[in-house]
Amino acid sequence: MLLLALFAPWVSPVDPGAIDIRTRLTPPSWMDGGSSDHVLGTDNVGRDVLSRIIHGARVSLFVGVATVLLGGIFGSVLGLIAGYFRGWVETVIMRLVDIQLAFPSILLAVAIMALVGPSMMNVVIVLSIATWAPFCRVARGQTLQVCNQEYITAAEALGLRDWTIMWRHVVPNIINPLIVVASFALATNIINEASLSFLGVGVPPSTPTWGGMLGEGRNYLRIAWWVSTLPGIALMLSVYSVNMLGDWLRDVYDPRIGD
Amino acid sequence: MLKYVAKRLLMAVFILWAVATIAFALTFLSGDPATLMIGDHWTSEQIASFREAMGYDRPLLVQYGDFLAGLPQGDFGVSVRQQIPVMDLILQRFPATLELTAAALFLIVFISIPIGVLSAVKRNSLADRVAMSGALFAQSVPTFWLGIMLILVFGVWLRWLPVSGRGTFLHLLLPAITLATFSTARIARLVRSSMLDVLGQDYIRTARAKGLPNWRIYYVHALRNALIPVITLLGLEIGGLLGGALITETVFAWPGIGRLTLQAIQARDLPLVQGVITFGALVFVLVNLVVDLSYSFIDPRIRHE
């Protein structure tokens, strides 16, 4: 998927935006009426499904990675600060986490997207906001554990500055569980981006996305099942492989950090 | 214990206030709410009179005060599009969402717990492996795609089941399966790992030593203790299901809160949007409050100081 996304402009057979009404809703090549020009068929305005799936991978991957980086780093840093400094800082930050978790994130995302209008940048910002809280929780919990260890007390006794201790001695010891959280957040956000685009409030329809293709294809389900089905399979397989990676990472790092 | 309940209640009220405030702030995120709602086809006089009618011309703090004052009575104002009080609309749609959520919850509990227990008891067997890879797979299926595929197979190709609307038991089947799949997989995995933890404890060895039958050890001694983390997650899932049925309800044209929310957002009906968001958070917070308080009944060891 990564390779496909990176090299999309070179590997996709035809221009994903090329409209050709004459060949609209052509079935995949292995079916009756299919054509070898469009291996996976065409959609309602004759755009090539395979090319659009390949290009759609870029959006999914970009949005997924960008949101996990933004939301993950933001949440982890807050969690680190909460766990390290304790006191009122911790109380404030953890209340924010509670508030964030009380929102069904997709609901909030849809509401904000509808108000600010569809664009790739907005999707990234909105989904990052929906992502940070679990990172913050895990980072705080891990920091609390690490700070009870003797080497932290030793570092404090040596008179090292707080930031040095946090960066040099705490961060390396809490990073593994956060990577596991990140892999599951990546899977979730790939689905969330697709959901937003499916509902028509995500990435603008001019850019091919898996969710958008599914949403458009849904209206042609009775006559052209492939338009909705195939991008969904791409989506599912990507999310499945990210989840497998997450499971594997969790087994490697720590079998005890929960779902 | 009483102090703990009071503290949790206070916390719940605080979270609700915060969510309501965010919902209120959403209104002004895009500048002028009056222009946003009735669009550009109107003259500026018409927009101005609409602004006045809705009270958007008043100072922000006054509007905020009014908004907060209405909350305890469930007063979110009147829907701009339908001219019906927001709360009436929500209560009208809520039974449908409740029905769907209850059906999904039924599926989740009665499928995920037996599978999780079985997987833990027969650890690393073929059944365990199949169940757990199945669960990981089910967790990876996007809800809306699953819904569309169920419609395609059972509605369009086989013509066995109705694919939209609410009515008979058959109408309920596909949306409930769609809504339940993700949580079922997630909870089955949690039940398994939680059971494995418990099965390694001393009291299980004692129970075995006493010569208790296996089913009694698994279902009475182990499962009860293994359920605590499961109930936490279940609480979060119920809240999520109620608030997040957005996609399932949209795909199946199910007349519940989720669909109402999307319609409100698409129609830019701001009072209704504020209402459904706050209401969703209310349900979520209440469910989790009940879950937290129920721990001490399930496990008497957890008595809060």
HADDOCK unambig.tbl for C-alpha pairs under 7 A between the chains (distance, minus, plus):
assign (segid A and resid 99 and name CA) (segid B and resid 15 and name CA) 5.50 0.50 0.50
assign (segid A and resid 99 and name CA) (segid B and resid 18 and name CA) 6.90 0.50 0.50
assign (segid A and resid 99 and name CA) (segid B and resid 19 and name CA) 6.82 0.50 0.50
assign (segid A and resid 102 and name CA) (segid B and resid 281 and name CA) 5.88 0.50 0.50
assign (segid A and resid 102 and name CA) (segid B and resid 284 and name CA) 6.45 0.50 0.50
assign (segid A and resid 102 and name CA) (segid B and resid 285 and name CA) 6.58 0.50 0.50
assign (segid A and resid 103 and name CA) (segid B and resid 281 and name CA) 5.93 0.50 0.50
assign (segid A and resid 104 and name CA) (segid B and resid 240 and name CA) 5.93 0.50 0.50
assign (segid A and resid 104 and name CA) (segid B and resid 243 and name CA) 5.98 0.50 0.50
assign (segid A and resid 104 and name CA) (segid B and resid 244 and name CA) 6.16 0.50 0.50
assign (segid A and resid 106 and name CA) (segid B and resid 244 and name CA) 6.94 0.50 0.50
assign (segid A and resid 107 and name CA) (segid B and resid 244 and name CA) 6.62 0.50 0.50
assign (segid A and resid 111 and name CA) (segid B and resid 265 and name CA) 6.17 0.50 0.50
assign (segid A and resid 114 and name CA) (segid B and resid 265 and name CA) 6.34 0.50 0.50
assign (segid A and resid 114 and name CA) (segid B and resid 266 and name CA) 6.91 0.50 0.50
assign (segid A and resid 115 and name CA) (segid B and resid 30 and name CA) 6.19 0.50 0.50
assign (segid A and resid 116 and name CA) (segid B and resid 30 and name CA) 6.32 0.50 0.50
assign (segid A and resid 191 and name CA) (segid B and resid 142 and name CA) 6.08 0.50 0.50
assign (segid A and resid 221 and name CA) (segid B and resid 152 and name CA) 6.82 0.50 0.50
assign (segid A and resid 222 and name CA) (segid B and resid 156 and name CA) 6.40 0.50 0.50
assign (segid A and resid 232 and name CA) (segid B and resid 145 and name CA) 5.97 0.50 0.50
assign (segid A and resid 236 and name CA) (segid B and resid 140 and name CA) 5.71 0.50 0.50
assign (segid A and resid 236 and name CA) (segid B and resid 141 and name CA) 5.24 0.50 0.50
assign (segid A and resid 236 and name CA) (segid B and resid 142 and name CA) 6.67 0.50 0.50
assign (segid A and resid 239 and name CA) (segid B and resid 140 and name CA) 5.33 0.50 0.50
assign (segid A and resid 240 and name CA) (segid B and resid 137 and name CA) 6.04 0.50 0.50
assign (segid A and resid 240 and name CA) (segid B and resid 140 and name CA) 4.97 0.50 0.50
assign (segid A and resid 259 and name CA) (segid B and resid 190 and name CA) 6.67 0.50 0.50
